[in-house]
Amino acid sequence: MTAFVALIVGVAFGSPDDAGDKAGRERPAPTVTAPSRAVETTRAPGPPTTAGAAAHDDPEHPAPSPKPKPASKPGPATSFEGDSQYLVGEDIAAGTYKTAGAADSLIPNCYWARHKDASGELTSIIANGNVQGQTRVTVRKGEYLELKGCLPWKKAG
C-alpha cells in the first residue's frame, strides 16, 4: 500500500505540468472570442404577409421574379469573313448572303463556290463565280460554301 501511495504522490508532483519539466516552454494563452451580435432586420411597413400564393398578390411587395434561364447555344453564323469553307446549317445558316465584292489585293478577285460535299473536287461544285463587285449567293442546308479573297459576307434574307 505504501508503494501505491508513493506512486500517486510521484505522479501528482512529477506531471508534465511541472514547470521544471517544461524546460522553458510555455503554454499558449487561451483563445478568447467575443460573442457575435445578431443583426436585427426590420420589415417595411404594410400588411402582414401570409404563406402561399396569396402572399404575392400585394402590388407593394411583388414576388421575386424567377431566375432567367441561361441563353441557349447560339445557332449558325449569319455573317462571316475570311478564306474558308463553311458547312451550311452548322457553320453558317442557310439563306441568301451578300458581299461588297473583292478584298483589297494585287489582283482583286472574290471567288465563291457552292459544293455538294467537302471533297474539294471539281465534281462537287454546284455553282461558283469570280466577282469584283457586289454579289449575292443562296446556300441550302447541307451544302458547303467556299470563299477566297472576298470582303465580309452578311445574311441578306
SVG drawing of the C-alpha trace seen along z (x, -y; Angstrom):
<svg xmlns="http://www.w3.org/2000/svg" viewBox="-54 -51 69 53">
<polyline fill="none" stroke="black" stroke-width="0.4" points="0.0,0.0 2.9,-2.4 4.2,-1.8 0.8,-2.7 0.6,-6.0 4.1,-6.8 3.2,-6.2 0.2,-8.5 2.3,-11.3 5.0,-10.9 2.6,-11.2 1.0,-14.3 4.3,-16.1 6.1,-14.8 3.3,-15.6 4.1,-17.3 2.5,-20.5 5.5,-20.8 7.4,-24.0 10.8,-22.2 9.9,-19.6 8.9,-22.2 12.5,-23.4 11.4,-27.0 8.3,-26.1 5.1,-28.0 1.6,-27.1 -0.3,-29.1 -2.7,-31.6 -6.4,-30.5 -8.3,-31.9 -11.0,-34.3 -13.7,-35.2 -16.2,-37.9 -19.9,-36.9 -21.5,-37.6 -24.2,-40.1 -27.4,-39.2 -28.3,-41.7 -31.9,-42.9 -33.8,-43.2 -36.9,-45.3 -39.8,-44.8 -41.2,-47.6 -44.5,-48.9 -47.5,-47.2 -49.9,-44.4 -48.5,-41.1 -47.9,-38.5 -49.3,-35.1 -47.9,-31.9 -48.8,-30.6 -49.6,-32.2 -51.9,-34.9 -48.8,-36.4 -47.6,-37.6 -50.8,-39.3 -49.7,-42.5 -48.6,-45.1 -46.3,-46.8 -44.5,-43.5 -44.3,-41.6 -43.0,-38.1 -39.3,-37.8 -39.0,-37.1 -37.7,-33.7 -34.1,-33.4 -33.6,-33.7 -32.7,-30.6 -29.2,-30.6 -29.0,-31.5 -29.3,-28.6 -26.4,-27.6 -26.0,-30.1 -27.0,-28.9 -25.0,-29.1 -23.4,-32.4 -25.3,-34.9 -22.1,-36.9 -18.6,-35.7 -15.4,-36.7 -12.1,-35.2 -10.9,-32.5 -12.6,-29.2 -15.1,-26.5 -18.4,-26.6 -20.9,-23.8 -24.4,-25.3 -26.7,-24.6 -23.7,-24.0 -21.1,-26.8 -23.4,-29.2 -27.2,-29.5 -29.0,-28.6 -30.2,-31.6 -29.0,-34.3 -25.8,-36.2 -24.3,-39.3 -20.8,-40.8 -19.5,-44.1 -17.0,-42.2 -13.3,-41.5 -11.0,-42.4 -8.0,-44.7 -5.1,-42.8 -2.8,-42.9 -5.4,-41.3 -8.8,-41.9 -11.0,-38.9 -13.7,-37.3 -14.2,-33.6 -17.2,-31.7 -18.4,-28.2 -21.3,-26.1 -20.3,-22.4 -22.4,-19.3 -19.6,-17.9 -16.3,-18.8 -14.1,-16.8 -12.8,-19.9 -13.2,-18.0 -14.4,-19.8 -17.3,-17.4 -18.6,-18.6 -19.2,-22.1 -22.9,-23.1 -22.2,-26.7 -19.4,-29.2 -18.3,-32.6 -15.4,-35.1 -16.6,-38.7 -15.1,-42.0 -18.2,-43.9 -21.2,-43.2 -22.8,-39.8 -25.3,-37.5 -25.3,-33.7 -28.0,-31.5 -27.0,-28.4 -29.0,-25.4 -28.6,-23.3 -26.1,-20.5 -24.1,-22.4 -20.6,-23.8 -19.7,-27.4 -16.1,-28.0 -14.8,-31.6 -11.5,-33.2 -10.5,-36.9 -13.9,-38.4 -15.0,-41.2 -17.2,-40.1 -20.5,-38.3 -23.8,-39.1 -27.1,-37.4 -29.5,-39.3 -32.6,-37.3"/>
</svg>
